[in-house]
Amino acid sequence: MTFEKEYNGRNIVFSSDVDHLRELYEENEPFVLLINNENRFEDVAFARYAIDIENFDPFAYDDEGEFIESEEEESATLSEEEILAIADDEYCRILLARFDGKPVVISETDKCKIRELSVDDVMPLMNLYNNVKPTFLEKFFETIDDAREYITKYIDQVYGFYNYGIWGIYLEEGAEDKLIGLVGFTPRQARRKCPEDEDQFAGFDAVINLELGFAVDEKYRRQGYGFAAASAAISYARDHIEHHAIFVNIDPSNQPAIGLAKKLGLME
């Protein structure tokens, strides 16, 4: 199966032909691998985006994350129409940004822009981290080179895998974006308790909860940037990220953050 979709004047190839897609990969042309029963065991690590169009896995989870096993294997192939429904405009917008090596803009509000971090943000991110020390972001640098390596890996392994993560909050200053804060999500699997003893840990549910993190430089606090950015992030998650629930994890002494979480409807 091979077909194309035009988006913003660019043609994106959708194909199950692995050899053909390897050629496109070498030319850095945008494509989506369509995984079927024949090619799923080939070396397809080069594919940045893939859609499984043939589901033969007899194992699944119900709506509450409980493991179930079907009685027999079923195989159904998605149609071109169904594939294009998955690869909607937002899917294609992010895909093209990935191929062009550009940070994805998540939202633009009247007050600020929310977008993915880039390697060019190394110095302002270091300054922001040292000033704010957000608990939802691990300490990742001692030197500029360490920070650059961390951001590079984060872009590839977090943005590239989940299509979300911790984003930057920016103000437009002329042709430049000024980083003034951070907002975004970290995926957390829900812990499942033993039916016989609720104090015991039985493993993880299949459902994903999103932990919201936010931090704004002290110079820009109490001006509505945190609320605008967090509201936009939550709205984006509801429209574009598959998840079970959104929650926050805030130090009880951080009253400003607790107040913002209450304003967002995440705490009572």
C-alpha positions as CSV (number, residue, x, y, z in Angstrom):
1,M,0.0,0.0,0.0
2,T,1.4,3.4,-1.1
3,F,-0.2,6.8,-1.4
4,E,0.5,10.4,-0.8
5,K,-1.1,13.3,1.1
6,E,-0.4,16.9,0.4
7,Y,-0.1,19.2,3.4
8,N,1.0,22.9,3.2
9,G,2.4,22.3,-0.3
10,R,4.4,19.3,0.7
11,N,3.8,15.7,-0.3
12,I,4.0,13.1,2.5
13,V,4.4,9.5,1.3
14,F,2.5,6.7,3.2
15,S,3.8,3.3,2.3
16,S,4.4,-0.3,3.6
17,D,7.3,-0.7,1.1
18,V,10.3,-0.5,3.4
19,D,12.9,-0.4,0.6
20,H,11.1,2.6,-1.0
21,L,10.9,4.4,2.4
22,R,14.6,3.8,3.0
23,E,15.3,5.8,-0.2
24,L,13.1,8.6,1.0
25,Y,14.9,8.5,4.4
26,E,18.3,9.0,2.7
27,E,16.8,12.0,0.8
28,N,15.2,13.3,4.0
29,E,11.8,13.4,2.4
30,P,8.8,13.1,4.7
31,F,7.1,9.7,4.9
32,V,5.1,7.5,7.2
33,L,5.8,3.8,7.5
34,L,2.6,1.7,7.3
35,I,3.3,-1.4,9.4
36,N,1.7,-4.7,8.3
37,N,2.2,-8.4,9.1
38,E,4.9,-8.7,6.3
39,N,7.2,-5.8,7.2
40,R,6.8,-5.5,11.0
41,F,9.8,-7.7,11.7
42,E,12.1,-5.9,9.2
43,D,14.6,-3.3,10.3
44,V,12.4,-0.2,10.4
45,A,14.3,1.8,13.1
46,F,14.9,4.5,10.5
47,A,11.2,5.4,10.4
48,R,10.4,8.5,12.5
49,Y,6.6,8.0,12.1
50,A,4.7,4.8,11.7
51,I,1.1,3.6,11.8
52,D,0.3,0.0,12.5
53,I,-2.4,-0.8,9.8
54,E,-2.7,-4.5,10.5
55,N,-3.5,-5.5,14.1
56,F,-3.0,-9.2,14.8
57,D,-2.1,-8.9,18.5
58,P,-4.7,-11.0,20.5
59,F,-3.8,-9.1,23.7
60,A,-5.4,-5.9,24.8
61,Y,-6.5,-3.8,27.7
62,D,-10.0,-2.7,28.6
63,D,-11.1,0.9,29.2
64,E,-10.0,0.7,32.8
65,G,-6.5,-0.6,32.0
66,E,-7.2,-4.2,32.9
67,F,-5.4,-6.8,30.9
68,I,-7.7,-9.0,28.7
69,E,-7.0,-11.8,26.3
70,S,-9.1,-12.4,23.2
71,E,-10.2,-16.0,22.4
72,E,-8.8,-15.9,18.9
73,E,-6.5,-13.8,16.8
74,E,-8.2,-11.3,14.5
75,S,-6.5,-9.4,11.7
76,A,-7.9,-6.2,10.1
77,T,-6.2,-3.8,7.7
78,L,-6.9,-0.1,7.9
79,S,-8.2,1.5,4.7
80,E,-6.5,4.6,3.2
81,E,-9.4,6.7,4.5
82,E,-8.9,5.3,8.1
83,I,-5.1,6.0,7.9
84,L,-5.7,9.6,6.7
85,A,-8.1,10.0,9.6
86,I,-5.2,9.1,12.0
87,A,-2.7,11.3,10.1
88,D,-4.8,14.5,10.5
89,D,-3.5,18.0,10.0
90,E,-1.9,18.2,13.4
91,Y,-0.1,14.9,12.8
92,C,1.2,16.1,9.5
93,R,2.2,19.5,10.9
94,I,4.4,17.9,13.6
95,L,5.8,15.3,11.1
96,L,7.0,18.0,8.8
97,A,8.6,20.0,11.6
98,R,10.4,16.8,12.7
99,F,11.8,16.3,9.2
100,D,12.8,19.9,8.9
101,G,14.5,19.9,12.3
102,K,12.3,22.7,13.6
103,P,10.7,23.0,17.1
104,V,6.9,22.5,17.0
105,V,4.8,25.4,18.1
106,I,2.2,24.0,20.5
107,S,0.1,27.2,21.0
108,E,0.1,30.9,20.5
109,T,-1.9,32.9,23.0
110,D,-2.5,36.7,23.4
111,K,0.2,36.7,26.0
112,C,2.9,34.2,24.9
113,K,3.9,31.3,22.7
114,I,4.4,27.7,23.8
115,R,6.8,25.7,21.7
116,E,9.3,22.9,21.9
117,L,12.7,23.7,23.2
118,S,15.6,23.9,20.7
119,V,19.4,23.6,21.0
120,D,19.5,27.4,20.5
121,D,17.8,27.7,23.9
122,V,20.8,26.3,25.8
123,M,21.9,29.6,27.5
124,P,18.5,30.9,28.5
125,L,17.4,27.5,29.7
126,M,20.5,27.2,31.9
127,N,19.7,30.7,33.3
128,L,16.1,29.8,33.8
129,Y,16.9,26.5,35.5
130,N,19.4,28.1,37.9
131,N,17.0,30.8,38.8
132,V,13.8,28.7,39.1
133,K,15.0,25.1,39.8
134,P,11.8,23.4,38.6
135,T,11.3,20.2,40.5
136,F,9.6,18.5,37.4
137,L,12.9,18.9,35.4
138,E,15.9,16.9,36.5
139,K,19.2,18.7,36.9
140,F,20.8,18.1,33.6
141,F,23.9,20.2,33.2
142,E,27.1,21.4,34.7
143,T,28.4,22.9,31.5
144,I,27.0,24.4,28.3
145,D,28.1,21.2,26.5
146,D,26.2,19.1,29.0
147,A,23.1,21.2,28.5
148,R,23.3,21.0,24.8
149,E,23.7,17.2,24.9
150,Y,20.7,17.0,27.2
151,I,18.5,19.1,25.0
152,T,19.5,17.2,21.9
153,K,18.6,13.9,23.5
154,Y,15.4,15.3,24.9
155,I,14.3,16.6,21.4
156,D,15.0,13.2,19.9
157,Q,13.9,10.8,22.6
158,V,11.0,12.6,24.2
159,Y,9.6,15.0,21.6
160,G,10.4,12.5,18.9
161,F,8.8,9.5,20.7
162,Y,5.9,11.0,22.6
163,N,5.3,14.2,20.5
164,Y,5.0,16.1,23.8
165,G,7.0,16.8,26.8
166,I,8.2,19.9,28.7
167,W,7.9,23.0,26.4
168,G,9.2,26.5,26.6
169,I,7.1,29.6,27.3
170,Y,8.3,32.5,25.0
171,L,7.7,36.1,24.4
172,E,8.3,37.5,21.0
173,E,11.0,40.2,21.0
174,G,11.5,41.4,17.4
175,A,12.6,38.3,15.4
176,E,13.6,36.4,18.5
177,D,11.7,34.3,21.0
178,K,12.6,35.1,24.6
179,L,12.3,32.1,27.0
180,I,10.6,33.1,30.2
181,G,9.4,29.8,31.5
182,L,8.5,26.1,31.1
183,V,5.3,24.2,30.8
184,G,4.3,20.7,29.7
185,F,3.7,17.1,30.6
186,T,5.6,14.0,31.8
187,P,3.8,10.7,31.2
188,R,3.1,8.6,34.3
189,Q,1.7,5.1,34.3
190,A,-1.0,4.7,37.0
191,R,-0.1,2.3,39.8
192,R,-2.4,-0.6,40.3
193,K,-3.2,-2.0,43.8
194,C,-3.7,-5.6,44.7
195,P,-7.5,-6.5,45.0
196,E,-6.7,-8.5,48.1
197,D,-4.6,-5.8,49.8
198,E,-4.9,-2.2,48.7
199,D,-1.7,-1.3,50.5
200,Q,0.3,-3.6,48.2
201,F,1.5,-2.6,44.7
202,A,0.5,-4.9,41.9
203,G,2.1,-3.2,38.9
204,F,1.1,-0.5,36.4
205,D,-2.1,0.1,34.6
206,A,-2.0,0.6,30.8
207,V,-3.6,4.0,31.1
208,I,-1.3,7.1,31.1
209,N,-1.7,10.0,33.4
210,L,-0.1,13.3,32.5
211,E,1.8,15.2,35.2
212,L,1.7,18.9,34.4
213,G,4.7,21.0,35.3
214,F,5.0,24.8,35.0
215,A,7.6,27.4,36.1
216,V,8.0,31.1,35.2
217,D,11.0,33.3,35.6
218,E,10.6,35.6,38.7
219,K,10.6,38.7,36.5
220,Y,7.4,37.6,34.7
221,R,5.4,36.2,37.6
222,R,2.0,37.6,38.6
223,Q,1.4,38.8,35.0
224,G,-0.8,36.0,33.8
225,Y,1.9,34.1,31.8
226,G,1.8,30.9,33.9
227,F,-2.0,30.7,33.7
228,A,-2.1,31.4,30.0
229,A,0.6,28.9,29.2
230,A,-0.7,26.1,31.5
231,S,-4.3,26.6,30.1
232,A,-3.0,26.3,26.6
233,A,-1.0,23.2,27.4
234,I,-4.1,21.5,29.0
235,S,-6.3,22.4,26.1
236,Y,-3.7,21.0,23.7
237,A,-3.4,17.8,25.7
238,R,-7.2,17.3,25.7
239,D,-7.3,17.7,21.9
240,H,-4.1,15.9,20.9
241,I,-2.6,13.7,23.6
242,E,-4.1,10.3,24.5
243,H,-4.3,10.2,28.3
244,H,-6.5,9.2,31.3
245,A,-6.0,12.2,33.6
246,I,-4.0,15.3,34.2
247,F,-2.5,16.0,37.6
248,V,0.1,18.2,39.4
249,N,2.6,17.3,42.1
250,I,3.4,20.5,44.1
251,D,5.4,21.1,47.3
252,P,2.8,22.1,50.0
253,S,5.0,25.2,50.7
254,N,4.7,26.5,47.2
255,Q,1.5,28.4,47.6
256,P,1.7,30.4,44.3
257,A,1.9,27.1,42.4
258,I,-1.0,25.7,44.4
259,G,-3.1,28.8,43.7
260,L,-2.4,28.4,40.0
261,A,-3.3,24.7,40.1
262,K,-6.6,25.6,41.8
263,K,-7.3,28.3,39.2
264,L,-6.7,25.6,36.5
265,G,-9.2,23.3,38.2
266,L,-6.5,20.7,39.0
267,M,-6.8,21.0,42.8
268,E,-9.7,21.8,45.1
